[in-house]
């Protein structure tokens, strides 16, 4: 607010901002990080260009340090840029920034996250889905539905894993049932987890069939999903045990392994 503007003007008059800009051009990483941390505290009217330059620095540690410093008093446009850095950056950068951006998840869900999900670059789409799963918050991001039949199975599976975190639209149940018959085992496993999380009772027959899936991960995911459906799931599992499915036994209630998240 106005207090920040007044203090920033004072810092400029005392030539502190000029000193911090000069320090940012230093060869020492520590000195540059300190300069960025100070510049992030003043009004963007004085430090905006320098900070944006630091976000594009060749050194990933400088980029990450700058982004974390800016988040504390960033405006919506800057938050979108920082999310972009998380999406295109390394896994470590994404993990750190996803946590820092968590309080701003609702603002980012308005434009920045949908833009990342529809950018058409598989690596970025997967990274954005990773961030959504890491947040674990219910967000109005219906764009996830457009990814459920993506040509890349990894994207399909990741979209299914965040399906419980987005609005439940009309195609939801049909998409989960379709994914349970997908050619890829990871997608079938993710569909089983989604069916359990959302409570798709019509998936019980398909989940029973998946107990004998050729992919062990899918069979385990189906067994765990059936265990979440209470009496109906237990009856279905019992029926399958008579057909010779090992995973239909009570031990199947243990959680299946799932892919690591951000």
Secondary structure, 3 states (H helix, E strand, C coil): CHHHHHHHHHHHHCCHHHHHHHHHCCCCHHHHHHHHHHHCCCCHHHHHHHHHHHHCCCCHHHHHHHHHHHHCCCCHHHHHHHHHHHHHCCHHHHHHHHHHHHHHHHHHCCCHHHHHHCCCCHHHHHHHHHHHHHHCCCCCCHHHHHHCCCCCHHHHHHHHHHHHHCCCCCCHHHHHHHHCCCCCHHHHHHHHHHHHHHCCHHHHHHHHHHCCCCCHHHHHHHHHHHHCCHHHHHHHHHHHHCCCCHHHCHHHHCCCCCCCCC
